[in-house]
Amino acid sequence: MEYTVLIHQAEEGGFWSEVPALPGCYSQGETIDETLNNAKESIEAHLMALKENQAAAPIEERLFIGKVRVEVAEL
């Protein structure tokens, strides 16, 4: 199973991640690699908790991420 992990740069340093298909599944790390490894552990723990509660693991819907550049004139 694969899940999309969104990685954000933390204001205080390091990174934090979220898994859109698993609400409440977050992680953090000092580097992107560490954050991804921690996210994997968080996903596994999240899925185990769902299994223990006899809930089905969510299947990720198609998720598209893009960037749009916008030029804004200063006021």
C-alpha positions as CSV (number, residue, x, y, z in Angstrom):
1,M,0.0,0.0,0.0
2,E,1.2,3.5,-0.8
3,Y,0.1,6.8,0.7
4,T,1.0,10.3,-0.3
5,V,3.0,12.2,2.4
6,L,3.1,16.0,2.3
7,I,6.2,17.4,3.9
8,H,6.3,20.9,5.3
9,Q,9.3,22.9,6.5
10,A,8.9,23.7,10.2
11,E,9.4,27.3,11.3
12,E,11.6,26.2,14.2
13,G,13.7,24.0,11.9
14,G,13.3,20.5,10.6
15,F,10.2,19.2,8.8
16,W,6.8,17.8,9.6
17,S,4.5,15.6,7.5
18,E,0.9,14.8,7.1
19,V,-0.9,12.0,5.3
20,P,-4.1,13.4,3.6
21,A,-5.7,9.9,3.3
22,L,-5.2,9.3,7.0
23,P,-6.6,12.3,9.0
24,G,-4.6,12.8,12.2
25,C,-1.5,11.0,10.8
26,Y,1.4,13.3,11.3
27,S,5.1,13.0,11.9
28,Q,8.3,15.1,12.0
29,G,12.1,14.9,11.6
30,E,15.2,16.9,11.3
31,T,15.8,16.0,7.6
32,I,13.4,15.0,4.8
33,D,14.7,11.4,4.9
34,E,14.1,11.2,8.7
35,T,10.7,12.7,8.3
36,L,9.7,10.2,5.6
37,N,11.0,7.3,7.8
38,N,9.0,8.6,10.7
39,A,6.0,9.1,8.5
40,K,6.2,5.4,7.5
41,E,6.2,4.4,11.2
42,S,3.2,6.7,11.8
43,I,1.3,5.3,8.9
44,E,2.0,1.7,10.1
45,A,0.8,2.6,13.6
46,H,-2.3,4.4,12.3
47,L,-3.2,1.4,10.1
48,M,-2.6,-1.0,13.1
49,A,-5.0,1.1,15.2
50,L,-7.6,1.0,12.5
51,K,-7.2,-2.8,12.3
52,E,-7.5,-3.2,16.1
53,N,-10.8,-1.2,15.9
54,Q,-11.9,-3.4,13.0
55,A,-12.0,-0.4,10.7
56,A,-11.0,-0.6,7.1
57,A,-7.8,1.0,5.9
58,P,-8.7,4.0,3.7
59,I,-7.7,3.7,0.1
60,E,-6.1,6.8,-1.1
61,E,-8.1,8.7,-3.8
62,R,-6.2,10.2,-6.6
63,L,-4.3,13.2,-5.3
64,F,-2.7,15.7,-7.5
65,I,-0.3,18.4,-6.3
66,G,0.7,21.3,-8.4
67,K,2.2,24.8,-8.1
68,V,0.9,28.0,-9.6
69,R,3.1,31.1,-9.8
70,V,1.2,34.3,-9.3
71,E,2.7,37.8,-9.8
72,V,1.1,40.3,-7.5
73,A,1.8,44.0,-7.8
74,E,2.8,45.7,-4.5
75,L,0.2,48.1,-3.1
